Amino acid sequence: MKETKDVTIYDIAERLNLATSTISRALKDHHTISAKTIKKVKKMADEMGYRPNTLAAGLRGNKTKTIGVLISRINRPFISSLISGIEETAQKAGYNVIITQSHDSYTDEVDLAKALYSSRVSGIICSLAMETRDTSHFQQFMDKNIPLVFVDRVPKEFNTYRVMIDNYSAGYKATKHLIEQGCKRIAHFAGSQHRNTYSERKRGYVDALIEYNLPVDEDLIINFTTMSYEEGEKASNYLFDLANPPDGIFSSNDTAAVSAIQCAKKRGLKIPQDVAIIGFNDDPIASIIDPGLSTITHPAVKMGQTSAKKILSHLKSSKKDNLTEITFLNTEVLVRESSKRK
C-alpha cells in the first residue's frame, strides 16, 4: 500500500492561491487575518486532512510542550499512580508526557536524561533510580533553565523543586503504631540507605524505639537492595529463624510486607498475635492480602499532580531564576488486620 504524503501549509496555500504566511497565521487565528479568511483556510485544511506538526513548531521555538518523566519502574503501583497524576495535570494544560523508566539502573538513568534533554522537553520530573548516587547528569537541565522536579526519591543536595513526604515522620508513626499494639521486638525492612527516602524511614523507626525505651537491635534491621518480594521472603525466613524472633515488622514497602505475611502463615504463625506487620505505600495488594495489611498512605496521585503543577507554574512565570522549593505532602497510618491487636 502506497504511503500517503502529509498535507502541508504549502499544499493549502497552492489550493487557495494564498501566501504560505497567510495560511500559517490563519491557522493560528492571528489578529492580522480576517475572520472570513481564517474560516476559509481552516475549512480547506480540514477537507485536505492537514495535521499541524507540533514537534517541528516546538523545535523552532525551542519549546515542545512536552514534559519528560523519568521513573524507576512503571509496574510499581505507586509509580503508575504517580504517572496518572502527572498526565492528568499536564494534558489539561495542553502538554504531552514522555515516560521513561530506568529500571533502578544509574547508567540507564544517565542515558535517558540525555535523551530527554535532546528531545528538548519543556520540563522534567524524576524519581531517582535506586542505584543513583551522583546526580550531576541533571545539571544540563538546570544550565538551560529547564524546570526540574524530583519527586518521592529525591537527592539530598540538589537545589531544585522537590515534592516528597516526610519519611522520617512516616517511619516514626509506623513504628509507634506497632509499639502501641504491644510489640516489644520490632524488625525493620530498610531500603537502600543512600536513598534518603529509606534512610529517613529508618531514622524514624530508630527514634521511636529509643523514645519508648525499646532496644535498637541491628540483627533486626535488614538492608534491602530493591525491596522486592524475593528479598522480603529471604529476610522474613532469616528473622523467623532467630532464637528470639521479632513480634513486629515495619517494612519500607508493601511488597516486602506481603512476603512477610505469607512467610509467617506458612510457618503457622498467627498474625498479628505472634507477629504484627505494617507496610508502606497502600498498594492495592495491601487490601487484598489476608489478613489485610496495615500500611502508611503515600499520596502518589497528588504527588504527581503537584510535580506537574510546579513545571507548568515555572513555565508561565516571568521569574525563571528561582528553582528551589520543597513541598511536603501528608501521610497517615492505615490500620488493617495485620497489626490490629487492640
Rosetta blueprint (number, residue, H / E / L):
1 M L
2 K L
3 E L
4 T L
5 K L
6 D L
7 V L
8 T L
9 I H
10 Y H
11 D H
12 I H
13 A H
14 E H
15 R H
16 L H
17 N L
18 L L
19 A L
20 T H
21 S H
22 T H
23 I H
24 S H
25 R H
26 A H
27 L H
28 K L
29 D L
30 H L
31 H L
32 T L
33 I L
34 S L
35 A H
36 K H
37 T H
38 I H
39 K H
40 K H
41 V H
42 K H
43 K H
44 M H
45 A H
46 D H
47 E H
48 M H
49 G L
50 Y L
51 R L
52 P L
53 N L
54 T H
55 L H
56 A H
57 A H
58 G H
59 L H
60 R H
61 G L
62 N L
63 K L
64 T L
65 K L
66 T E
67 I E
68 G E
69 V E
70 L E
71 I E
72 S L
73 R L
74 I L
75 N L
76 R L
77 P H
78 F H
79 I H
80 S H
81 S H
82 L H
83 I H
84 S H
85 G H
86 I H
87 E H
88 E H
89 T H
90 A H
91 Q H
92 K H
93 A L
94 G L
95 Y L
96 N E
97 V E
98 I E
99 I E
100 T E
101 Q E
102 S L
103 H L
104 D L
105 S L
106 Y H
107 T H
108 D H
109 E H
110 V H
111 D H
112 L H
113 A H
114 K H
115 A H
116 L H
117 Y H
118 S H
119 S L
120 R L
121 V L
122 S L
123 G E
124 I E
125 I E
126 C E
127 S L
128 L L
129 A L
130 M L
131 E L
132 T L
133 R L
134 D L
135 T L
136 S H
137 H H
138 F H
139 Q H
140 Q H
141 F H
142 M H
143 D H
144 K L
145 N L
146 I L
147 P L
148 L E
149 V E
150 F E
151 V E
152 D L
153 R L
154 V L
155 P L
156 K L
157 E L
158 F L
159 N L
160 T L
161 Y E
162 R E
163 V E
164 M E
165 I E
166 D L
167 N H
168 Y H
169 S H
170 A H
171 G H
172 Y H
173 K H
174 A H
175 T H
176 K H
177 H H
178 L H
179 I H
180 E H
181 Q L
182 G L
183 C L
184 K L
185 R L
186 I E
187 A E
188 H E
189 F E
190 A E
191 G L
192 S L
193 Q L
194 H L
195 R L
196 N H
197 T H
198 Y H
199 S H
200 E H
201 R H
202 K H
203 R H
204 G H
205 Y H
206 V H
207 D H
208 A H
209 L H
210 I H
211 E H
212 Y L
213 N L
214 L L
215 P L
216 V L
217 D L
218 E H
219 D H
220 L H
221 I E
222 I E
223 N E
224 F L
225 T L
226 T L
227 M L
228 S L
229 Y H
230 E H
231 E H
232 G H
233 E H
234 K H
235 A H
236 S H
237 N H
238 Y H
239 L H
240 F H
241 D L
242 L L
243 A L
244 N L
245 P L
246 P L
247 D L
248 G E
249 I E
250 F E
251 S E
252 S L
253 N L
254 D H
255 T H
256 A H
257 A H
258 V H
259 S H
260 A H
261 I H
262 Q H
263 C H
264 A H
265 K H
266 K H
267 R L
268 G L
269 L L
270 K L
271 I L
272 P L
273 Q L
274 D L
275 V L
276 A E
277 I E
278 I E
279 G L
280 F L
281 N E
282 D L
283 D L
284 P L
285 I H
286 A H
287 S H
288 I H
289 I L
290 D L
291 P L
292 G L
293 L L
294 S E
295 T E
296 I E
297 T E
298 H L
299 P L
300 A H
301 V H
302 K H
303 M H
304 G H
305 Q H
306 T H
307 S H
308 A H
309 K H
310 K H
311 I H
312 L H
313 S H
314 H H
315 L H
316 K H
317 S L
318 S L
319 K L
320 K L
321 D L
322 N L
323 L L
324 T L
325 E E
326 I E
327 T E
328 F E
329 L E
330 N L
331 T L
332 E L
333 V E
334 L E
335 V L
336 R L
337 E L
338 S L
339 S L
340 K L
341 R L
342 K L
